[in-house]
Every structure is written in C-alpha cells, then in structure tokens.
Amino acid sequence: MGVLISSSILNSDLANLEQELRRAEDAGADMIHIDVMDGVFTDSITFGDYVVGNLRPHAAIPFDTHLMVNDPTKLIPLFAKAGSDIITIHEESRCDVAACLKLIRGLGKKAGISINPETDVKRVFPYLELCDTVLIMSVKPGAGGQAFQNESINKIKAVRSEADRLGLKLDISVDGGINDKTAALIFEAGANIAVVGTFLLGSDDYIGAMLSIRIAGS
C-alpha cells in the first residue's frame, strides 16, 4: 500500500484557491483535502458545496472532503454532486453513521469515518466494513497549525490491526500536525495517507516539503 499525500487547503490563500490547487497538484499531491465546518461541530465555518463545485474544474486529482458537521445526512448528496471523490463523516456526529456511510457509497463515492482525539478508537470498529478510509484526528478539529498528539499513534496501530483481522484493504489517514518527522511516525504505525497543510504552506520550498513527506513513508 503506497503512501499518499492529501494537501489541505484550510490555511491556504483563500483569495487564490485556484492557484493553491494547481500548486499542490504540480508539487505532487495525490488529493486535495477540504475541511467543511458548520460552526456547530467546530467553532469555525469554512467551505460549502458551492465552493467545492467551483473548484472542481481546476484540479484533476481527487477531492478528499472532510465533513466536520453536526449532521452530515443532508449534506452528503450536495458534496457528492459538487465533485467530492471521498466523503468522510465523524463518528461523533448526530446522525445514523452506518446509514450515512452507505449513502456515500451508494452515490459512487469513497466513504470515510473520522474520530476526534478524545474518542475511543474502538468506536469506529463496527463501521470498518462500510468504509474505504478511517481518518484519525491527531489534533482538535477546527484550526490548522496545532501540534501533533502522540496518542494518535496507538489509534493508527489499533485500526490497522483490526482491518487486517477483518481482511480489509483500508486506507488510514491522519490529519493534524503532520510534518516530515510526524509523517514517519504515522506511516510506521500503519497509516498510508498524510493530510498536510501548514507544513507545506509555511515552507519556503513547497515542492521539497512535499517530497520530504513522501520520503518519510519510503
């Protein structure tokens, strides 16, 4: 299972999102990570389905859409129509999680489930067979630039172990505080997708920073 990089646009130049997408794609990103926040599940409000729809023509790589919202049920069809390729919901959301995951797949999209740092990792186990990916939050959701929480390493190992036990070829993605050093830790633990934002955007050598993440998984 190869290492993939999902380039987050949360802290990018929002006045030039088309340029940001092209920069990520040209630097070798495998997908674009789009954090959708509703101001309830998180304190902030970010992107809606119209933003995703307008961005879709400007990148050829998949859109990895992370719904950090209180109830994703009605939003899933909107983001699927807008051009999201992967749609991830939270186990902590106020919804029928299994039904939402089935809905995502029924719309022809890859389904993901995410958990916050304080959530017991075993709470995602009942849903693994309905998922294509599990997203481990290694920071509190809602803002970029936070420090990586080492407790997420044991969660990655636990999910990979359970997926292997069930015979599932599951992607494990990690979001929050990812740089060249923490990327090595998550890949060693069993993750294969790194969601990277601030480390790339704050680097003087964007392409070099992207490459260092990929090297960390080699």
JOFENVEN-V572338 format. One line per field, one symbol per residue. phi: phi as a letter, one per 30 degrees, with the letter a starting at -180 (. if undefined). A space follows every 50 residues. Layout:
phi=???
This chain:
phi=.ddbccddcecddddbdedddddddddjddacccdcbcicdbdcbbccdd dddddedcbcddccccdcbdbdeddeddddddkdcbbcccdddcadeddd dddedddicdcbbbbdeddddddcedcedcccbcccdcbddkadidddcd dddddeddddddddddicdcdbcbbkidbddddddddddkdbbccbbeed dcddbeddddddddddcc
